[in-house]
Amino acid sequence: MMSYTRILFLMAYVGYLFTFLVHNQAVARDQLVIGITQFPATLNPNINSMLAKSYVLNMALRPFTTYDQNWNLICLLCTELPTIENGLAKPETLPNGDTGVRITYTIQPKARWGDGRPVTTSDVIFTWEVGRHQKAGFSGLEGYRRILDVEAIDDKTFSLLIDRLSYNYNALNNFYIIPSHLETAAFAEPSEYRHRTTYDTEPSHPGLYFGPYKIVSVESGAEIVLERNRHWFGSEPYFKRIVVRVIENTAALEANLLSGAIDYIAGELGFTIEQALSFDRRKGDGYNTMYKSGLIYEHLDINLENPIFADRRVRQALVYSLNRSQLVSQLFGGRQTVAHTNISPLDRIHSEDVPIYSYDLNKASELLDSAGWTVFRDGIRHNSDGTRLSFQLMTTAGNKSRELVQQVLQSQWHEAGIEAIIRNEPARVFFGETMTKRANKGLSMYAWLSTPESLPLTTLRSDNIPSSKNGWSGQNYPG
C-alpha cells in the first residue's frame, strides 16, 4: 500500500449534523422537504461515488448487504446472509490453484421494480456484466473484477464465484443492481453507457427503483421528488412524499429553513459545524440541532501527474506545514477531530499506531530545502530551474466551511513559501467532470466515507486510476 503522504492529507472527521424544525404541537405530515447543498452529477447508483447521489438513492434502492448500527453485516435485498457456517458460502479451489469462495444469495421473493417487474437474477447477471466492463464507467470496478462467475440457480437465487477468500467475503454492500429490461439498450455501446443510462435520460421511470420510495420528478440542479413505491416489499415508509431540495449556498439554506420552505437540513450535506453552532445560539429555542459522530472525513487529493509532487519530501512538507489541530479548534469549536488515517475512530479496526504528521514548520522548511526549493521570490519558493512552488487548490463552490478551510490552508502554506491558488466549481461539475477526469493538476479537497472495515482498493490501486481507456472507471484520482 502506498504511503498516505503520496495520496492524501487527512483533514478532520466530520460529525453528522442534523437540523430540523420542532413544532409546538405534533402535526401529521405527509410530506418532508429536506435541504442539501449538492445536486447529484448522475443518478446511476454505480457511476461515481458522490455523497449527494447516495443520499437520494438510499431511499429508492438497496444493496444486498450492509452494516447495521452495531456494525454487524446484515441482509437488505437478500433473504439470508451467506456464511461458511450455514453452508451458503463454500471455499473453492480455482484453476490456478488459489482459494476462492462460491457464495449463494437469494433475492427477497417480493422484490419488484417500481414498474411491477420482479427483481431477478437476470438483473444481477446484467449488472455484473456492465460493472466488469472496462469502459462502462462503474466506480467500483475492482469489486466486479473479483467476481469470476455468476450462476443463476433460478429467478431469485444465484451464486457468485469470488477470486479470493477474504475477511469480508460475503459483503455485497456496493453491489447495486440495475434493471436489465431498461438498461440493456443503454449498454449497447459500453463506452457511451455513462451518457446513455436511463437513470439520467429518464430518471423518473419507476422501473429504475425497488426501494421504499421511487423518484417521480427531477428538476436538474434544483430538486428531486420521491413518492412511496407501492411495490416495495418492506414496511410502509412514514412519509408519502419526500422532496430533496438543493440549495448550494448555505446562507440561503438557512433562510429557507427559517421561512419554512424546508423542514430538515441533512447533516451529511447541509450546515457546516460553525454554522450550526451559530444557528443554535440564535435560533435554538425553535429548532433541534443534533450532533453525532460520523464516518465522513475531509481530505486533500494530490494529483501525482504534477511534477512538483513527484518528490516525497514536498508532499511531506505540505502536511508538516499545516496546523490541523488549530484549524479544527478555531473553525469548528473542537467538535471535530484531526483524521490521521482514512479509518474512522468508530471502526473496530481503527488503530492509534500510525505515523502522525504534527505541525512542524521547521521540518517542512528542511524538507523543501533538501528537495531543492531554496530560492525565494515574492515570498514563494522556487527551484534552480525557476519553477514556482505553486499549485491550484479546488473544492466545491458555495460550501462556506470548505472555503474557510481553504483560506487557512492557503495562509499556512504561504508561511512555508508555498503558493496555493484557490479555484472552486459547483459540486456537480467538480465531481462529475473535474475529479472523474483528473483535470485538476493541483490539490482537491472533498469528503470520503469511511465504511466499516473497508479496503481502499478503488482509491489506491494503480489499476483503478480513471482514464479515457477505462471509461473513467475507478476512484484513484491522485494516480
PAPADO-25308 format. One line per 5 residues: their letters; for each residue x, y, z of C-alpha. Coordinates in nm, 3 decimals, decimal comma. Layout:
! PAPADO-25308
A = X/Y/Z ~ ... $
This chain:
! PAPADO-25308
MMSYT = 0,000/0,000/0,000 ~ 0,126/0,348/-0,083 ~ 0,224/0,592/0,188 ~ -0,071/0,816/0,260 ~ 0,152/1,122/0,214 $
RILFL = 0,163/1,025/-0,152 ~ -0,210/1,020/-0,182 ~ -0,393/1,249/0,053 ~ -0,384/1,471/0,357 ~ -0,649/1,365/0,603 $
MAYVG = -0,806/1,672/0,750 ~ -1,077/1,601/1,004 ~ -1,355/1,360/1,082 ~ -1,691/1,526/1,037 ~ -1,970/1,458/1,281 $
YLFTF = -2,307/1,417/1,117 ~ -2,519/1,721/1,189 ~ -2,898/1,713/1,169 ~ -3,114/2,022/1,195 ~ -3,493/2,020/1,181 $
LVHNQ = -3,790/2,224/1,291 ~ -3,956/2,132/1,620 ~ -4,326/2,220/1,622 ~ -4,503/2,323/1,942 ~ -4,776/2,071/1,863 $
AVARD = -4,744/1,739/1,689 ~ -4,888/1,768/1,337 ~ -4,929/1,475/1,099 ~ -4,724/1,536/0,786 ~ -4,748/1,354/0,454 $
QLVIG = -4,451/1,538/0,303 ~ -4,096/1,602/0,420 ~ -3,879/1,863/0,248 ~ -3,506/1,808/0,300 ~ -3,243/2,067/0,218 $
ITQFP = -2,899/1,966/0,090 ~ -2,618/2,162/-0,075 ~ -2,525/1,945/-0,375 ~ -2,709/1,805/-0,675 ~ -2,604/1,458/-0,794 $
ATLNP = -2,390/1,450/-1,107 ~ -2,573/1,128/-1,203 ~ -2,847/0,911/-1,055 ~ -2,692/0,586/-1,172 ~ -2,605/0,404/-0,848 $
NINSM = -2,277/0,269/-0,983 ~ -2,126/0,567/-1,165 ~ -1,919/0,791/-0,934 ~ -1,945/0,794/-0,556 ~ -2,090/1,138/-0,495 $
LAKSY = -2,243/1,161/-0,149 ~ -2,547/1,358/-0,270 ~ -2,636/1,076/-0,507 ~ -2,600/0,812/-0,238 ~ -2,815/1,019/-0,002 $
VLNMA = -3,103/1,026/-0,251 ~ -3,073/0,672/-0,388 ~ -3,065/0,511/-0,045 ~ -3,435/0,599/-0,031 ~ -3,502/0,427/-0,363 $
LRPFT = -3,262/0,133/-0,382 ~ -3,098/-0,124/-0,156 ~ -2,767/-0,311/-0,175 ~ -2,769/-0,682/-0,097 ~ -2,592/-0,632/0,237 $
TYDQN = -2,495/-0,353/0,473 ~ -2,369/-0,293/0,826 ~ -2,629/-0,220/1,093 ~ -2,598/0,020/1,388 ~ -2,400/-0,243/1,578 $
WNLIC = -2,154/-0,291/1,289 ~ -2,293/-0,635/1,208 ~ -2,328/-0,738/0,844 ~ -2,695/-0,795/0,758 ~ -2,912/-0,865/0,452 $
LLCTE = -3,120/-0,595/0,285 ~ -3,205/-0,731/-0,060 ~ -3,112/-1,090/0,024 ~ -3,312/-1,324/0,247 ~ -3,026/-1,479/0,447 $
LPTIE = -2,664/-1,375/0,494 ~ -2,441/-1,643/0,341 ~ -2,169/-1,776/0,571 ~ -1,935/-2,072/0,571 ~ -2,111/-2,188/0,888 $
NGLAK = -2,458/-2,208/0,728 ~ -2,324/-2,367/0,410 ~ -2,422/-2,082/0,176 ~ -2,055/-1,993/0,130 ~ -1,805/-2,262/0,035 $
PETLP = -1,430/-2,230/-0,028 ~ -1,341/-2,349/-0,379 ~ -1,007/-2,421/-0,543 ~ -0,965/-2,214/-0,858 ~ -0,798/-2,342/-1,179 $
NGDTG = -0,479/-2,152/-1,092 ~ -0,460/-2,321/-0,751 ~ -0,576/-2,022/-0,548 ~ -0,860/-2,048/-0,298 ~ -1,177/-1,865/-0,392 $
VRITY = -1,525/-1,885/-0,248 ~ -1,865/-1,963/-0,401 ~ -2,146/-1,775/-0,230 ~ -2,520/-1,826/-0,274 ~ -2,770/-1,542/-0,228 $
TIQPK = -3,147/-1,538/-0,260 ~ -3,326/-1,216/-0,358 ~ -3,623/-1,112/-0,147 ~ -3,913/-1,302/-0,311 ~ -4,143/-0,998/-0,320 $
ARWGD = -3,880/-0,756/-0,453 ~ -4,013/-0,576/-0,761 ~ -3,904/-0,279/-0,965 ~ -4,134/0,021/-0,943 ~ -4,299/-0,072/-1,274 $
GRPVT = -4,410/-0,405/-1,127 ~ -4,149/-0,630/-1,288 ~ -3,982/-0,876/-1,049 ~ -3,622/-0,817/-0,945 ~ -3,450/-1,131/-1,075 $
TSDVI = -3,114/-1,297/-1,120 ~ -3,116/-1,165/-1,478 ~ -3,069/-0,819/-1,328 ~ -2,781/-0,949/-1,115 ~ -2,600/-1,104/-1,411 $
FTWEV = -2,656/-0,795/-1,625 ~ -2,523/-0,565/-1,352 ~ -2,213/-0,783/-1,318 ~ -2,153/-0,778/-1,694 ~ -2,179/-0,399/-1,706 $
GRHQK = -1,974/-0,350/-1,392 ~ -1,678/-0,557/-1,506 ~ -1,662/-0,394/-1,850 ~ -1,363/-0,163/-1,853 ~ -1,537/0,112/-2,048 $
AGFSG = -1,873/0,119/-1,868 ~ -1,756/0,373/-1,612 ~ -1,851/0,195/-1,288 ~ -1,661/0,345/-0,996 ~ -1,631/0,012/-0,811 $
LEGYR = -1,455/-0,167/-1,096 ~ -1,232/-0,371/-0,864 ~ -1,526/-0,534/-0,687 ~ -1,675/-0,656/-1,014 ~ -1,340/-0,786/-1,134 $
RILDV = -1,316/-1,006/-0,827 ~ -1,637/-1,186/-0,925 ~ -1,522/-1,456/-1,167 ~ -1,863/-1,603/-1,242 ~ -2,233/-1,555/-1,169 $
EAIDD = -2,464/-1,855/-1,193 ~ -2,843/-1,820/-1,190 ~ -2,992/-2,110/-0,994 ~ -3,345/-1,982/-1,051 ~ -3,516/-1,644/-1,091 $
KTFSL = -3,440/-1,543/-0,732 ~ -3,130/-1,741/-0,633 ~ -2,778/-1,707/-0,769 ~ -2,421/-1,791/-0,678 ~ -2,106/-1,582/-0,713 $
LIDRL = -1,756/-1,721/-0,752 ~ -1,515/-1,477/-0,587 ~ -1,145/-1,490/-0,673 ~ -1,029/-1,500/-0,308 ~ -1,145/-1,593/0,039 $
SYNYN = -1,115/-1,270/0,237 ~ -1,242/-1,149/0,572 ~ -1,538/-0,972/0,406 ~ -1,613/-1,248/0,155 ~ -1,992/-1,225/0,198 $
ALNNF = -2,030/-0,844/0,189 ~ -2,214/-0,713/-0,119 ~ -2,251/-0,362/0,019 ~ -2,164/-0,187/-0,307 ~ -2,339/-0,420/-0,550 $
YIIPS = -2,638/-0,210/-0,656 ~ -2,831/-0,398/-0,922 ~ -2,973/-0,215/-1,221 ~ -3,280/-0,320/-1,427 ~ -3,178/-0,524/-1,730 $
HLETA = -3,510/-0,456/-1,902 ~ -3,433/-0,081/-1,908 ~ -3,053/-0,060/-1,922 ~ -2,964/-0,320/-2,186 ~ -3,018/-0,075/-2,473 $
AFAEP = -2,811/0,191/-2,299 ~ -2,524/-0,058/-2,268 ~ -2,521/-0,144/-2,639 ~ -2,211/0,075/-2,673 ~ -2,026/0,029/-2,342 $
SEYRH = -1,810/0,339/-2,382 ~ -2,126/0,552/-2,409 ~ -2,314/0,384/-2,125 ~ -2,241/0,654/-1,867 ~ -2,401/0,910/-2,101 $
RTTYD = -2,699/0,696/-2,207 ~ -2,805/0,533/-1,881 ~ -3,179/0,557/-1,820 ~ -3,103/0,687/-1,469 ~ -3,005/1,014/-1,638 $
TEPSH = -3,207/1,017/-1,961 ~ -3,535/0,921/-1,789 ~ -3,469/0,937/-1,412 ~ -3,838/0,935/-1,315 ~ -3,904/0,597/-1,480 $
PGLYF = -4,049/0,383/-1,197 ~ -3,874/0,072/-1,324 ~ -3,538/0,205/-1,208 ~ -3,617/0,170/-0,837 ~ -3,727/-0,103/-0,597 $
GPYKI = -3,681/0,065/-0,257 ~ -3,941/0,218/-0,024 ~ -3,953/0,525/-0,248 ~ -3,925/0,589/-0,620 ~ -3,814/0,909/-0,790 $
VSVES = -4,112/1,072/-0,962 ~ -3,963/1,400/-1,082 ~ -3,624/1,564/-1,122 ~ -3,557/1,933/-1,174 ~ -3,190/1,940/-1,264 $
GAEIV = -2,984/2,137/-1,017 ~ -3,288/2,220/-0,804 ~ -3,481/1,928/-0,656 ~ -3,565/1,559/-0,666 ~ -3,909/1,435/-0,561 $
LERNR = -3,972/1,084/-0,430 ~ -4,300/0,910/-0,351 ~ -4,389/0,580/-0,190 ~ -4,324/0,277/-0,408 ~ -4,636/0,059/-0,394 $
HWFGS = -4,426/-0,242/-0,498 ~ -4,188/-0,208/-0,201 ~ -4,157/-0,542/-0,019 ~ -4,079/-0,396/0,324 ~ -4,266/-0,187/0,581 $
EPYFK = -4,451/0,118/0,451 ~ -4,241/0,433/0,496 ~ -4,381/0,713/0,713 ~ -4,394/0,998/0,460 ~ -4,593/0,970/0,139 $
RIVVR = -4,365/1,215/-0,036 ~ -4,008/1,338/0,016 ~ -3,869/1,642/-0,162 ~ -3,490/1,678/-0,169 ~ -3,426/2,044/-0,244 $
VIENT = -3,079/2,159/-0,346 ~ -2,961/2,497/-0,217 ~ -2,588/2,523/-0,275 ~ -2,535/2,841/-0,074 ~ -2,552/2,755/0,295 $
AALEA = -2,671/3,104/0,395 ~ -2,966/3,061/0,160 ~ -3,017/2,714/0,303 ~ -3,061/2,864/0,649 ~ -3,302/3,126/0,515 $
NLLSG = -3,517/2,851/0,363 ~ -3,528/2,666/0,694 ~ -3,633/2,981/0,878 ~ -3,905/3,058/0,623 ~ -4,047/2,705/0,640 $
AIDYI = -3,962/2,627/0,277 ~ -3,770/2,323/0,401 ~ -3,829/2,112/0,712 ~ -3,496/1,948/0,767 ~ -3,131/2,002/0,679 $
AGELG = -2,927/1,689/0,619 ~ -2,618/1,665/0,834 ~ -2,417/1,499/0,561 ~ -2,475/1,777/0,308 ~ -2,609/2,077/0,494 $
FTIEQ = -2,490/2,319/0,758 ~ -2,123/2,334/0,840 ~ -2,028/2,288/1,204 ~ -1,962/2,656/1,263 ~ -2,294/2,750/1,101 $
ALSFD = -2,476/2,501/1,321 ~ -2,313/2,638/1,635 ~ -2,412/2,991/1,535 ~ -2,765/2,885/1,440 ~ -2,806/2,703/1,769 $
RRKGD = -2,713/3,015/1,965 ~ -2,951/3,236/1,768 ~ -3,247/3,008/1,694 ~ -3,204/2,707/1,921 ~ -3,535/2,751/2,103 $
GYNTM = -3,745/2,673/1,795 ~ -3,523/2,411/1,636 ~ -3,348/2,093/1,736 ~ -2,983/2,067/1,637 ~ -2,826/1,725/1,680 $
YKSGL = -2,456/1,640/1,665 ~ -2,344/1,284/1,607 ~ -2,006/1,134/1,523 ~ -1,995/1,006/1,169 ~ -1,777/0,825/0,918 $
IYEHL = -1,708/1,112/0,680 ~ -1,361/1,263/0,660 ~ -1,234/1,565/0,470 ~ -0,911/1,516/0,280 ~ -0,689/1,657/0,009 $
DINLE = -0,610/1,456/-0,304 ~ -0,277/1,527/-0,472 ~ -0,257/1,479/-0,848 ~ 0,067/1,284/-0,882 ~ 0,099/1,372/-1,250 $
NPIFA = 0,215/1,717/-1,138 ~ 0,599/1,709/-1,134 ~ 0,602/1,932/-0,824 ~ 0,455/1,645/-0,623 ~ 0,689/1,377/-0,761 $
DRRVR = 0,927/1,431/-0,468 ~ 0,802/1,270/-0,148 ~ 0,975/1,541/0,055 ~ 0,749/1,804/-0,100 ~ 0,439/1,603/-0,016 $
QALVY = 0,556/1,557/0,342 ~ 0,639/1,927/0,373 ~ 0,287/2,017/0,265 ~ 0,134/1,833/0,559 ~ 0,404/1,928/0,813 $
SLNRS = 0,333/2,294/0,740 ~ -0,036/2,260/0,830 ~ -0,156/2,317/1,187 ~ -0,465/2,099/1,162 ~ -0,531/2,093/1,537 $
QLVSQ = -0,551/2,471/1,541 ~ -0,774/2,467/1,233 ~ -1,021/2,226/1,396 ~ -1,025/2,424/1,720 ~ -1,074/2,766/1,565 $
LFGGR = -1,317/2,682/1,285 ~ -1,520/2,400/1,438 ~ -1,521/2,471/1,809 ~ -1,341/2,146/1,884 ~ -1,639/1,938/1,767 $
QTVAH = -1,426/1,766/1,505 ~ -1,105/1,568/1,536 ~ -0,798/1,558/1,315 ~ -0,800/1,250/1,091 ~ -0,460/1,083/1,091 $
TNISP = -0,578/0,794/0,873 ~ -0,872/0,715/0,647 ~ -1,026/0,483/0,909 ~ -1,284/0,628/1,145 ~ -1,211/0,608/1,520 $
LDRIH = -1,555/0,445/1,543 ~ -1,437/0,150/1,334 ~ -1,326/-0,157/1,527 ~ -1,018/-0,188/1,305 ~ -0,904/0,167/1,388 $
SEDVP = -0,553/0,186/1,533 ~ -0,360/0,464/1,706 ~ -0,031/0,305/1,599 ~ 0,015/0,510/1,281 ~ 0,258/0,783/1,169 $
IYSYD = 0,149/1,127/1,291 ~ 0,233/1,437/1,088 ~ 0,210/1,706/1,354 ~ 0,261/2,072/1,271 ~ 0,635/2,140/1,233 $
LNKAS = 0,722/2,439/1,016 ~ 1,096/2,390/1,068 ~ 1,069/2,030/0,949 ~ 0,871/2,145/0,646 ~ 1,138/2,403/0,562 $
ELLDS = 1,417/2,145/0,595 ~ 1,237/1,908/0,360 ~ 1,173/2,176/0,099 ~ 1,534/2,296/0,118 ~ 1,663/1,942/0,070 $
AGWTV = 1,425/1,898/-0,225 ~ 1,581/2,200/-0,397 ~ 1,315/2,465/-0,335 ~ 1,561/2,715/-0,193 ~ 1,515/3,035/-0,395 $
FRDGI = 1,260/3,286/-0,257 ~ 1,088/3,537/-0,485 ~ 0,798/3,743/-0,352 ~ 0,785/3,511/-0,053 ~ 0,735/3,197/-0,265 $
RHNSD = 0,991/2,922/-0,309 ~ 1,141/2,839/-0,649 ~ 1,378/2,564/-0,756 ~ 1,700/2,607/-0,953 ~ 1,507/2,585/-1,281 $
GTRLS = 1,293/2,881/-1,179 ~ 0,978/2,673/-1,124 ~ 0,747/2,832/-0,870 ~ 0,621/2,614/-0,583 ~ 0,261/2,686/-0,674 $
FQLMT = -0,049/2,478/-0,738 ~ -0,426/2,502/-0,769 ~ -0,643/2,424/-0,465 ~ -1,001/2,326/-0,554 ~ -1,320/2,228/-0,373 $
TAGNK = -1,698/2,264/-0,410 ~ -1,814/2,624/-0,457 ~ -2,063/2,765/-0,208 ~ -1,957/2,545/0,083 ~ -1,866/2,806/0,342 $
SRELV = -1,683/2,562/0,566 ~ -1,456/2,433/0,292 ~ -1,392/2,782/0,164 ~ -1,283/2,889/0,514 ~ -1,057/2,584/0,540 $
QQVLQ = -0,906/2,671/0,202 ~ -0,816/3,017/0,327 ~ -0,648/2,874/0,636 ~ -0,452/2,622/0,429 ~ -0,350/2,892/0,184 $
SQWHE = -0,225/3,113/0,468 ~ -0,036/2,836/0,649 ~ 0,131/2,715/0,331 ~ 0,232/3,069/0,245 ~ 0,431/3,081/0,570 $
AGIEA = 0,638/2,793/0,433 ~ 0,685/2,965/0,096 ~ 0,419/2,759/-0,081 ~ 0,155/2,919/-0,303 ~ -0,196/2,773/-0,323 $
IIRNE = -0,426/2,932/-0,582 ~ -0,792/2,884/-0,491 ~ -1,040/2,797/-0,767 ~ -1,374/2,630/-0,698 ~ -1,656/2,480/-0,902 $
PARVF = -2,019/2,379/-0,840 ~ -2,031/2,031/-0,690 ~ -2,191/1,876/-0,996 ~ -1,907/1,997/-1,221 ~ -1,636/1,930/-0,964 $
FGETM = -1,737/1,566/-0,911 ~ -1,894/1,494/-1,249 ~ -1,609/1,623/-1,464 ~ -1,304/1,760/-1,283 ~ -1,247/1,477/-1,036 $
TKRAN = -1,370/1,198/-1,263 ~ -1,134/1,305/-1,542 ~ -0,850/1,409/-1,308 ~ -0,849/1,756/-1,459 ~ -0,718/1,941/-1,152 $
KGLSM = -0,340/1,905/-1,151 ~ -0,311/2,051/-0,803 ~ -0,491/1,958/-0,480 ~ -0,861/1,875/-0,446 ~ -1,048/1,893/-0,115 $
YAWLS = -1,365/1,691/-0,057 ~ -1,505/1,417/0,166 ~ -1,482/1,040/0,161 ~ -1,693/0,798/0,362 ~ -1,504/0,552/0,581 $
TPESL = -1,725/0,247/0,550 ~ -1,678/-0,025/0,814 ~ -1,374/-0,245/0,762 ~ -1,336/-0,120/0,405 ~ -1,026/-0,176/0,196 $
PLTTL = -0,920/0,131/-0,009 ~ -0,886/-0,071/-0,328 ~ -1,067/0,158/-0,570 ~ -0,897/0,467/-0,424 ~ -0,536/0,341/-0,403 $
RSDNI = -0,477/0,064/-0,658 ~ -0,300/0,170/-0,977 ~ -0,546/-0,022/-1,195 ~ -0,826/0,198/-1,061 ~ -0,689/0,525/-1,197 $
PSSKN = -0,965/0,679/-1,414 ~ -0,870/0,735/-1,778 ~ -1,032/0,754/-2,118 ~ -0,911/0,399/-2,182 ~ -1,118/0,255/-1,896 $
GWSGQ = -1,419/0,482/-1,940 ~ -1,311/0,691/-1,639 ~ -1,373/0,397/-1,406 ~ -1,218/0,375/-1,062 ~ -1,166/0,630/-0,788 $
NYPG = -0,789/0,657/-0,761 ~ -0,796/1,023/-0,860 ~ -0,444/1,106/-0,734 ~ -0,291/0,835/-0,953 $
